[in-house]
Amino acid sequence: MAKYNDIDAKKWKDYDDIITDSLWLFDKRDSSGVHSAYYHGNFIPQIPNQLFRRYTKEGDLIIDPFSGSGTALIEAQRLGRNYLGIDLNKEAVLNSRRSLLIESNPLVQGKVVLGDSRNVNLKNELSGMGLSQAQFAIFHPPYWDIVKFSNDERDLSNCKSLNDFLNSFGQIIDNVCAMLERNRYCAVVIGDKYSNGEIVPLGFYCMNLFQMRGFKLKAIIVKNFEETKGKANQKAIWRYRALTSDFYIFKHEYIYIFKK
């Protein structure tokens, strides 16, 4: 099988900062350089850093169809990977372009496109970069309607029902993964939702979307988070609510790894 990363097996002991367990515990987010937590719902940079080092090589192309503030794109650029980001939010696209320009890497090709990842012509976008296929795709969609990211009706956070959300996400998977090279990898970062007294297992529903399309499930990683903006400084009240009710407080997200 063709090598899909830059890890030197003979020096495997040198990679002690690359996680190989399925439980990821981070005490704080990487805030180095242009990384910022200003964008509600962005994931911590350590997630794409770990994934890109495990599943890509320098010069590979990474597609991020929910690029937001550019967290994954910044990591791709730092690691010498080419990138294509897509987002519906004009402000986020402009801000991510500025951040990427500040930390520009002359060895990397990259662009951030304003558009709907369901129907952006990715073949044309890649062709404009002199490329034809991607070697990795990273998906970090809205967790349905938990956080409203915009008033755009195309935004997945504005889907009226769970089926609408899953159908829309499925269209994005199809469009993006048509460009993914065979036998290469993609990852989904997703959490669950609690609504009307029960858990809506978004993570497992999204996992199933890939399995229905014939992708091989390679890993289920559980990643912790200590606080969200919406629950900041409210640990005591949430603990009280949990103790006096029948639920547990969400402190995890899933990272699913698939092989095409």
PAZAPA-4460 file (N, C-alpha, C; in steps of 0.05 Angstrom, whole numbers, plus 32768, in hexadecimal, padded with zeros to 4 digits):
% residues 260
    n_x    n_y    n_z   ca_x   ca_y   ca_z    c_x    c_y    c_z   seq   type   mol
   8011   7FE8   8000   8000   8000   8000   8012   8019   8000     1      M     A
   800A   802D   7FF0   8019   8045   7FEF   8019   8053   800A     2      A     A
   8030   8060   8011   8032   806D   802A   8021   8086   802B     3      K     A
   8012   808A   8041   7FFF   80A0   8042   8007   80B5   8057     4      Y     A
   801F   80B2   8063   8028   80C7   8075   8047   80C9   8074     5      N     A
   8052   80DB   8083   806F   80E0   8083   807D   80D3   809B     6      D     A
   806F   80C2   80A9   807A   80B5   80C1   808F   80A1   80B9     7      I     A
   80A7   80A3   80C4   80BD   8090   80BF   80BB   8079   80D4     8      D     A
   80B3   8062   80CA   80AF   804B   80DC   80C8   8044   80EC     9      A     A
   80DF   8049   80E1   80F8   8043   80EF   80FD   8055   8107    10      K     A
   80F0   806D   8107   80F3   8080   811C   80D9   8083   812C    11      K     A
   80C9   806E   812E   80AF   8070   8139   80AF   807B   8156    12      W     A
   80C4   8077   8165   80C6   8081   8180   80C7   80A0   8181    13      K     A
   80CE   80AC   816B   80D1   80C9   816B   80B6   80D7   8169    14      D     A
   80A0   80C8   8164   8086   80D4   8160   8074   80D2   8179    15      Y     A
   8080   80D7   8190   8071   80D4   81A9   805B   80E9   81AC    16      D     A
   805B   80FE   819C   8046   8112   819E   802E   810C   818B    17      D     A
   8030   80F6   817C   801A   80EE   816B   8009   80D9   817A    18      I     A
   7FF0   80DF   817D   7FDE   80CE   818E   7FD6   80B5   817E    19      I     A
   7FD9   809E   818A   7FD0   8085   817D   7FB9   8078   818D    20      T     A
   7FB0   8084   81A3   7F9A   8079   81B2   7F80   8085   81A8    21      D     A
   7F6A   8079   81AF   7F4F   8082   81A5   7F42   8096   81B8    22      S     A
   7F50   809E   81CE   7F46   80B2   81E0   7F59   80CA   81E0    23      L     A
   7F4F   80E1   81D7   7F60   80F9   81D4   7F58   810D   81EA    24      W     A
   7F6C   8113   81FB   7F67   8125   8211   7F79   813E   820D    25      L     A
   7F6D   8155   820B   7F7C   816E   8208   7F74   8181   821E    26      F     A
   7F88   818C   822C   7F82   819E   8241   7F7C   81BB   8238    27      D     A
   7F87   81C2   8221   7F82   81DD   8216   7F87   81DD   81F8    28      K     A
   7F7C   81F0   81EA   7F7F   81F2   81CD   7F99   8200   81C6    29      R     A
   7FA4   81F9   81AF   7FBB   8206   81A5   7FB3   8222   819B    30      D     A
   7FBF   8236   81A7   7FB8   8252   819F   7FD0   8260   8192    31      S     A
   7FE3   8250   8187   7FFB   825C   817B   7FF5   8269   8161    32      S     A
   8006   827D   815A   8003   828A   8140   7FE8   8297   813C    33      G     A
   7FDC   8291   8125   7FC2   829D   811E   7FAA   828D   8128    34      V     A
   7FAF   8277   8136   7F98   8268   8140   7F88   8278   8154    35      H     A
   7F6E   8277   8152   7F5C   8286   8163   7F43   8276   8169    36      S     A
   7F37   827B   8181   7F1E   826D   8188   7F06   8280   8184    37      A     A
   7F0A   8295   8174   7EF4   82A9   8172   7EDC   829D   8164    38      Y     A
   7EE0   828A   8152   7ECA   8280   8142   7EBB   826A   8151    39      Y     A
   7EA2   826F   8158   7E93   825C   8168   7E91   8241   815A    40      H     A
   7E99   822C   8168   7E96   8211   815D   7EAF   8207   814F    41      G     A
   7EC5   8217   814D   7EDC   820B   8140   7EEA   81F7   8152    42      N     A
   7EF7   81E3   8146   7F04   81CF   8157   7F20   81D7   815D    43      F     A
   7F2D   81C8   8170   7F47   81D0   8178   7F5B   81C7   8163    44      I     A
   7F71   81D6   815F   7F84   81D0   8149   7F91   81B5   814C    45      P     A
   7F93   81AB   8165   7FA0   8191   8168   7F93   817B   8159    46      Q     A
   7F79   817D   8154   7F6B   8167   8146   7F75   8165   8129    47      I     A
   7F73   817A   8119   7F7E   8177   80FE   7F9B   8172   80FD    48      P     A
   7FAB   817D   8110   7FC7   8178   8111   7FCD   815A   8113    49      N     A
   7FBF   814D   8126   7FC3   8130   812A   7FBA   8120   8111    50      Q     A
   7FA4   8128   8106   7F99   8119   80EF   7FAB   811C   80D6    51      L     A
   7FB4   8134   80D1   7FC4   8139   80B9   7FDF   812B   80BB    52      F     A
   7FEA   812A   80D2   8004   811D   80D6   8002   80FE   80D3    53      R     A
   7FEB   80F4   80DB   7FE7   80D7   80D9   7FDF   80CE   80BD    54      R     A
   7FCF   80DE   80AE   7FC3   80D4   8096   7FCA   80E3   807D    55      Y     A
   7FDE   80F6   807E   7FE6   8105   8066   8004   8108   8065    56      T     A
   800E   8110   804E   802A   8116   8049   802D   8133   8041    57      K     A
   8045   813E   8043   804A   8158   8038   8043   8158   801A    58      E     A
   8035   816D   8012   802D   816F   7FF5   8012   8164   7FEF    59      G     A
   8007   8155   8002   7FEB   814A   7FFE   7FD7   8161   7FFF    60      D     A
   7FBF   815C   7FF4   7FAA   8170   7FF4   7F94   8167   8008    61      L     A
   7F8D   817A   8019   7F78   8176   802D   7F60   8188   8027    62      I     A
   7F48   817D   8027   7F30   818C   8023   7F21   818E   803D    63      I     A
   7F18   81A7   8043   7F08   81AC   805B   7EEF   81BB   8052    64      D     A
   7ED8   81AD   8051   7EBF   81B9   8047   7EB0   81CA   805B    65      P     A
   7EBA   81CB   8074   7EAF   81DC   8089   7EC6   81EC   8095    66      F     A
   7ED4   81FB   8085   7EEE   8206   808E   7EEC   821B   80A3    67      S     A
   7ED5   8229   80A6   7ED1   823C   80BC   7EE7   8250   80BE    68      G     A
   7EF3   8252   80D6   7F08   8266   80DB   7F23   825D   80D0    69      S     A
   7F25   8244   80C5   7F3D   823B   80B8   7F50   822B   80CA    70      G     A
   7F46   8220   80E0   7F57   8211   80F2   7F66   81FA   80E4    71      T     A
   7F57   81EA   80D5   7F64   81D3   80C8   7F76   81DC   80B1    72      A     A
   7F6F   81F2   80A4   7F7F   81FC   808D   7F99   8207   8097    73      L     A
   7F99   8214   80AE   7FB1   821F   80BA   7FC4   8208   80C1    74      I     A
   7FB9   81F2   80CD   7FCA   81DB   80D3   7FD4   81CE   80BA    75      E     A
   7FC4   81CC   80A5   7FCD   81C0   808C   7FE5   81D0   8081    76      A     A
   7FE2   81EB   8081   7FF7   81FC   8076   8011   81F9   8086    77      Q     A
   800E   81F9   80A1   8026   81F6   80B2   8034   81DB   80AD    78      R     A
   8025   81C7   80A6   8031   81AC   80A2   8039   81A7   8085    79      L     A
   8037   81BB   8073   803F   81B8   8058   802C   81A9   8046    80      G     A
   8012   81A9   804E   7FFD   819C   803E   7FEE   81B2   802F    81      R     A
   7FE6   81AB   8016   7FD5   81BD   8007   7FB9   81BB   8012    82      N     A
   7FA9   81D0   800D   7F8E   81D0   8019   7F7A   81DE   8007    83      Y     A
   7F61   81D5   800A   7F49   81E2   7FFE   7F34   81E3   8014    84      L     A
   7F2D   81FC   801C   7F18   8200   8030   7EFF   820C   8023    85      G     A
   7EE8   8205   802D   7ECF   820E   8023   7EBD   8216   803B    86      I     A
   7EB0   822D   8039   7E9D   8234   804E   7E88   8248   8043    87      D     A
   7E70   8247   804F   7E5B   8259   8047   7E5D   8275   8053    88      L     A
   7E6C   8277   8069   7E6D   8290   8078   7E83   82A2   806C    89      N     A
   7E7A   82B8   8060   7E8D   82CA   8053   7EA2   82D5   8066    90      K     A
   7E99   82DE   807E   7EAB   82E9   8091   7EC0   82D5   809A    91      E     A
   7EB8   82BC   809E   7ECB   82A7   80A6   7EDF   82A2   8090    92      A     A
   7ED5   82A1   8077   7EE7   829D   8060   7EFC   82B3   805F    93      V     A
   7EF4   82CC   8061   7F06   82E2   8060   7F1A   82E2   8077    94      L     A
   7F11   82DB   808F   7F23   82DA   80A6   7F37   82C3   80A3    95      N     A
   7F2E   82AD   8099   7F40   8296   8096   7F55   829C   8081    96      S     A
   7F4D   82AA   806B   7F61   82B1   8057   7F76   82C4   8062    97      R     A
   7F6E   82D6   8073   7F81   82E9   807F   7F95   82D9   8091    98      R     A
   7F8A   82C7   80A1   7F9B   82B8   80B3   7FAF   82A7   80A4    99      S     A
   7FA6   829A   808F   7FB7   8289   807E   7FCD   829A   8071   100      L     A
   7FC6   82B2   8069   7FD9   82C4   805C   7FEF   82CC   8070   101      L     A
   7FE7   82D1   8089   7FFB   82D9   809E   800F   82C3   80A2   102      I     A
   8006   82AA   80A1   8018   8293   80A5   801E   8285   808B   103      E     A
   8020   8294   8075   8023   8288   805B   803B   8275   8059   104      S     A
   8038   8260   8049   804D   824D   8045   8051   824B   8026   105      N     A
   8068   8254   801C   806D   8254   7FFF   806D   8239   7FF2   106      P     A
   806F   8224   8002   806F   8209   7FF7   8053   81FC   7FF5   107      L     A
   803F   820C   7FFE   8024   8201   8000   8011   8210   7FED   108      V     A
   8000   8201   7FDF   7FEA   820C   7FCF   7FD1   820A   7FE0   109      Q     A
   7FC1   8220   7FE0   7FA9   821F   7FEF   7F95   8234   7FE7   110      G     A
   7F7C   822E   7FEB   7F67   8242   7FE6   7F4F   823D   7FF8   111      K     A
   7F41   8252   7FFE   7F28   8251   800E   7F12   825C   7FFC   112      V     A
   7EFE   824B   7FF8   7EE8   8252   7FE5   7ECE   8258   7FF5   113      V     A
   7EC1   826D   7FED   7EA7   8274   7FF8   7E92   8265   7FE8   114      L     A
   7E83   8253   7FF6   7E6F   8244   7FE7   7E63   822E   7FF7   115      G     A
   7E51   821F   7FEB   7E42   8209   7FF7   7E51   81EF   7FEF   116      D     A
   7E5B   81E1   8003   7E6B   81C8   7FFE   7E5B   81B2   7FF0   117      S     A
   7E40   81B5   7FEF   7E30   81A1   7FE1   7E34   81A3   7FC3   118      R     A
   7E39   81BB   7FB9   7E3A   81BE   7F9C   7E51   81CF   7F91   119      N     A
   7E65   81D6   7FA2   7E7D   81E3   7F97   7E8A   81CF   7F84   120      V     A
   7E92   81D9   7F6C   7E9F   81C8   7F58   7EBC   81C3   7F60   121      N     A
   7EBF   81AE   7F6F   7EDA   81A8   7F7A   7EEE   81A0   7F65   122      L     A
   7EE4   8194   7F50   7EF6   818C   7F3A   7F03   81A4   7F2E   123      K     A
   7EF3   81B9   7F2A   7EFE   81D2   7F1F   7F11   81E0   7F33   124      N     A
   7F09   81E0   7F4D   7F1A   81EC   7F61   7F35   81DF   7F62   125      E     A
   7F35   81C4   7F62   7F4E   81B5   7F63   7F5E   81BA   7F49   126      L     A
   7F50   81BA   7F33   7F5E   81BE   7F19   7F6C   81D9   7F18   127      S     A
   7F60   81ED   7F25   7F6C   8208   7F26   7F85   8208   7F37   128      G     A
   7F89   81F4   7F47   7FA1   81F1   7F58   7FB5   81DE   7F4B   129      M     A
   7FAE   81D3   7F33   7FBF   81C0   7F25   7FBD   81A5   7F31   130      G     A
   7FA7   819F   7F3F   7FA3   8185   7F4C   7F8A   8178   7F43   131      L     A
   7F88   815E   7F48   7F70   814F   7F3F   7F62   8140   7F55   132      S     A
   7F71   813A   7F6B   7F65   812B   7F81   7F6F   8135   7F9C   133      Q     A
   7F60   812F   7FB0   7F68   8135   7FCC   7F71   811B   7FD9   134      A     A
   7F82   811F   7FEE   7F8C   8108   7FFC   7F81   8106   8019   135      Q     A
   7F71   811A   8021   7F64   8119   803B   7F4E   812D   803B   136      F     A
   7F38   8127   804A   7F22   813A   804E   7F1B   813A   806B   137      A     A
   7F17   8151   8076   7F10   8154   8092   7EF5   8162   8094   138      I     A
   7EE2   8156   80A1   7EC7   8160   80A4   7EC2   8168   80C1   139      F     A
   7EBB   8181   80C5   7EB2   8189   80E0   7E98   819A   80DC   140      H     A
   7E82   818B   80D7   7E69   8199   80D2   7E5C   81A5   80EB   141      P     A
   7E49   81B6   80E7   7E39   81BF   80FF   7E2D   81A6   810C   142      P     A
   7E29   81A7   8126   7E1C   8191   8134   7DFE   8196   8132   143      Y     A
   7DF4   8195   8119   7DD9   819C   8111   7DD3   81B8   811A   144      W     A
   7DBF   81BC   812C   7DB6   81D8   8132   7DBF   81E1   814E   145      D     A
   7DD3   81D4   815A   7DDB   81DC   8175   7DE5   81F9   8175   146      I     A
   7DF5   8200   8161   7DFF   821B   815D   7DF7   8225   8142   147      V     A
   7DEA   823C   8140   7DE2   8248   8127   7DFA   8258   811C   148      K     A
   7E05   8250   8106   7E1D   825D   80FC   7E16   8274   80E9   149      F     A
   7DFE   8274   80DE   7DF7   828A   80CC   7DD8   8289   80C8   150      S     A
   7DCF   829C   80B8   7DB2   829C   80B0   7DAF   8290   8094   151      N     A
   7DC4   8286   8089   7DC3   827A   806E   7DB4   8260   806F   152      D     A
   7D9F   825D   805F   7D8F   8245   805F   7D9E   822C   8056   153      E     A
   7DB5   8230   8049   7DC6   821A   8040   7DD7   820F   8057   154      R     A
   7DDA   821E   806C   7DEB   8217   8083   7DDF   81FF   8091   155      D     A
   7DEF   81EA   8095   7DE5   81D2   80A2   7DDA   81D7   80BE   156      L     A
   7DE3   81EC   80CB   7DD8   81F2   80E5   7DBB   81FD   80E4   157      S     A
   7DB1   8202   80CC   7D96   820C   80C8   7D83   81F6   80BD   158      N     A
   7D8D   81DD   80BC   7D7C   81C8   80B3   7D64   81C4   80C6   159      C     A
   7D4C   81C0   80BB   7D33   81BF   80CA   7D30   81A4   80D9   160      K     A
   7D3D   8190   80CF   7D39   8175   80DB   7D53   8166   80DA   161      S     A
   7D55   8150   80E9   7D6C   813F   80E9   7D71   8133   80CE   162      L     A
   7D5B   812B   80C0   7D5E   811F   80A5   7D69   8133   8092   163      N     A
   7D60   814C   8094   7D6B   8161   8082   7D88   8165   8087   164      D     A
   7D90   8165   80A0   7DAD   8168   80A7   7DBD   8151   809B   165      F     A
   7DB4   8139   809F   7DC3   8121   8096   7DC4   8120   8077   166      L     A
   7DAE   8127   806A   7DAD   8128   804D   7DC0   813D   8042   167      N     A
   7DC1   8154   804F   7DD2   816A   8046   7DF0   8162   804A   168      S     A
   7DF5   8157   8061   7E11   814E   8066   7E19   8138   8053   169      F     A
   7E07   8126   804D   7E0C   8111   803A   7E14   811C   801E   170      G     A
   7E07   8132   8016   7E0D   813E   7FFC   7E2A   814A   7FFC   171      Q     A
   7E31   8155   8013   7E4C   8160   8016   7E61   8149   8015   172      I     A
   7E5B   8133   8023   7E6D   811C   8022   7E71   8113   8005   173      I     A
   7E5C   8111   7FF7   7E5D   8107   7FDB   7E6E   811A   7FCA   174      D     A
   7E69   8134   7FCC   7E78   8148   7FBC   7E96   8148   7FC3   175      N     A
   7E9C   8148   7FDC   7EB8   8149   7FE5   7EC7   812F   7FDF   176      V     A
   7EBB   8119   7FE7   7EC9   8100   7FE5   7ECB   80F5   7FC8   177      C     A
   7EBD   8101   7FB6   7EC1   80FB   7F9A   7EDD   8103   7F91   178      A     A
   7EE9   8116   7F9F   7F03   8120   7F99   7F19   8112   7FA9   179      M     A
   7F11   8101   7FBC   7F24   80F4   7FCE   7F30   80DB   7FC0   180      L     A
   7F4A   80DA   7FC0   7F58   80C4   7FB4   7F51   80AA   7FC1   181      E     A
   7F4F   8095   7FB2   7F48   807A   7FBC   7F5E   8071   7FD0   182      R     A
   7F55   8063   7FE5   7F67   8059   7FFA   7F73   806F   800B   183      N     A
   7F68   8087   8009   7F71   809C   801C   7F5B   80A1   8030   184      R     A
   7F5F   80B4   8042   7F4F   80B5   805B   7F40   80D0   805D   185      Y     A
   7F2B   80CF   806E   7F1D   80E7   8075   7F14   80E4   8092   186      C     A
   7F0D   80FB   809E   7F06   80FA   80BB   7EEE   810D   80BF   187      A     A
   7EDD   8105   80D2   7EC6   8115   80DA   7EC8   811B   80F8   188      V     A
   7EC6   8134   80FF   7EC6   813D   811B   7EA9   8146   8121   189      V     A
   7E9C   8138   8134   7E7F   813D   8138   7E78   8137   8155   190      I     A
   7E65   8144   8160   7E5A   813E   817A   7E3D   8137   8179   191      G     A
   7E31   8130   818F   7E15   8129   8191   7E05   8141   819B   192      D     A
   7DEB   813D   819C   7DD9   8152   81A4   7DC5   8147   81B9   193      K     A
   7DBE   8158   81CC   7DAA   8151   81E0   7D92   8162   81DC   194      Y     A
   7D7B   8155   81D7   7D63   8164   81D0   7D4A   8156   81DA   195      S     A
   7D38   8165   81E6   7D1F   815A   81EF   7D22   8141   8201   196      N     A
   7D36   8143   8212   7D3A   812D   8226   7D48   8114   821C   197      G     A
   7D54   8115   8204   7D62   80FE   81FA   7D79   8105   81E8   198      E     A
   7D8C   80F3   81E6   7DA4   80F8   81D5   7D9C   80F3   81B8   199      I     A
   7DA5   8105   81A7   7DA4   8101   818A   7DC0   80FA   8181   200      V     A
   7DC6   80E1   817B   7DE1   80D9   8176   7DEB   80E1   815A   201      P     A
   7DF0   80FA   8157   7DF9   8105   813D   7E12   80F7   8133   202      L     A
   7E24   80F1   8146   7E3D   80E5   813F   7E39   80CA   8130   203      G     A
   7E28   80BA   813B   7E24   809F   812F   7E14   80A1   8115   204      F     A
   7E02   80B4   8114   7DF4   80B9   80FA   7E07   80C1   80E4   205      Y     A
   7E1A   80D3   80EB   7E2D   80DC   80D7   7E41   80C6   80D0   206      C     A
   7E48   80B6   80E3   7E59   809F   80DE   7E4C   808C   80C9   207      M     A
   7E32   8088   80CD   7E23   8077   80BC   7E22   8081   809F   208      N     A
   7E22   809B   809C   7E21   80A7   8081   7E39   809E   8070   209      L     A
   7E50   809C   807D   7E69   8093   806F   7E68   8075   806A   210      F     A
   7E5F   8066   807E   7E5E   8049   807B   7E4B   8041   8065   211      Q     A
   7E34   8050   8063   7E21   804A   804D   7E2D   804F   8032   212      M     A
   7E42   8060   8030   7E4F   8066   8017   7E68   8054   8012   213      R     A
   7E6C   8040   8023   7E81   802D   801E   7E9C   8034   802A   214      G     A
   7E9D   8049   803A   7EB6   804F   8047   7EBC   803C   805E   215      F     A
   7ED6   8035   8062   7EDE   8024   8078   7EE2   8035   8091   216      K     A
   7ED6   802D   80A6   7ED9   803B   80C0   7EF3   8031   80CC   217      L     A
   7F07   8043   80CF   7F21   803B   80DA   7F25   8041   80F7   218      K     A
   7F17   8056   8101   7F1A   805D   811D   7F02   806D   8127   219      A     A
   7EFC   8069   8141   7EE9   807B   814F   7EF9   8086   8166   220      I     A
   7EFE   80A0   8165   7F0E   80AD   817A   7EFB   80BE   818A   221      I     A
   7EFE   80BE   81A4   7EEF   80CF   81B6   7F01   80E5   81C1   222      V     A
   7EF9   80FD   81BC   7F09   8114   81C4   7EFA   8124   81DA   223      K     A
   7F08   812C   81EF   7EFB   813A   8205   7EFA   8158   81FF   224      N     A
   7EE7   8165   820B   7EE8   8182   820D   7EDE   818A   8229   225      F     A
   7EEB   819E   8235   7EE5   81A6   8250   7ECF   81BB   8251   226      E     A
   7ED0   81CE   823F   7EBC   81E4   823F   7EB5   81EC   8223   227      E     A
   7E9D   81F5   8220   7E95   8203   8207   7E8E   821F   820E   228      T     A
   7E8D   8230   81FA   7E86   824C   81FF   7E6B   824F   820D   229      K     A
   7E58   823E   8204   7E3D   823F   820F   7E3B   8236   822C   230      G     A
   7E4F   8226   8235   7E4E   821C   8251   7E66   8226   8261   231      K     A
   7E74   823A   8257   7E8B   8245   8265   7E83   824F   8281   232      A     A
   7E92   8248   8295   7E8E   8251   82B0   7E73   8247   82BC   233      N     A
   7E69   8231   82B1   7E4F   8227   82BB   7E51   820A   82C4   234      Q     A
   7E69   8201   82CB   7E6D   81E5   82D2   7E5C   81DD   82EA   235      K     A
   7E5A   81EE   82FE   7E4B   81E7   8316   7E2D   81E3   8310   236      A     A
   7E21   81F5   8301   7E05   81F3   82FB   7DFF   81DB   82E9   237      I     A
   7E11   81D4   82D7   7E0D   81BD   82C6   7E10   81A3   82D6   238      W     A
   7E22   81A3   82E9   7E25   818C   82FB   7E0C   8188   830C   239      R     A
   7E02   819E   8316   7DE9   819D   8326   7DD2   8192   8315   240      Y     A
   7DCF   819C   82FD   7DBA   8192   82EB   7DBD   8175   82E5   241      R     A
   7DD5   816B   82E1   7DD9   814F   82DB   7DD3   813E   82F3   242      A     A
   7DDC   8146   830B   7DD7   8137   8323   7DB9   8135   832A   243      L     A
   7DAA   814A   8323   7D8E   814A   832A   7D7C   8142   8313   244      T     A
   7D88   8138   82FE   7D79   812E   82E7   7D85   8113   82DE   245      S     A
   7D80   810B   82C5   7D87   80F0   82BC   7D9B   80F0   82A5   246      D     A
   7DAA   8106   82A1   7DBC   8108   828B   7DD9   810B   8294   247      F     A
   7DEC   8107   8281   7E08   810C   8286   7E11   8123   8275   248      Y     A
   7E24   8133   827F   7E2D   814B   8270   7E3F   8142   825A   249      I     A
   7E3A   814C   8242   7E4B   8147   822B   7E67   8152   8230   250      F     A
   7E7B   8141   822E   7E97   814A   822F   7EA8   813C   821A   251      K     A
   7E9A   8134   8204   7EA9   8126   81F0   7E9E   812D   81D4   252      H     A
   7EAF   8128   81C0   7EA8   8129   81A4   7EB4   8110   8198   253      E     A
   7EAA   8109   8180   7EB5   80F2   8171   7EC6   80FC   815A   254      Y     A
   7EDB   80EC   8154   7EEA   80F0   813C   7EEA   80D5   812E   255      I     A
   7EDD   80D3   8117   7EDB   80BB   8108   7EEF   80BC   80F1   256      Y     A
   7EFF   80A6   80ED   7F12   80A5   80D8   7F08   8090   80C4   257      I     A
   7F06   8098   80AA   7EFD   8086   8095   7F12   8083   807F   258      F     A
   7F11   806C   8072   7F22   8068   805A   7F11   8063   8042   259      K     A
   7F17   8071   802C   7F08   806E   8014   7F11   8055   8005   260      K     A
***
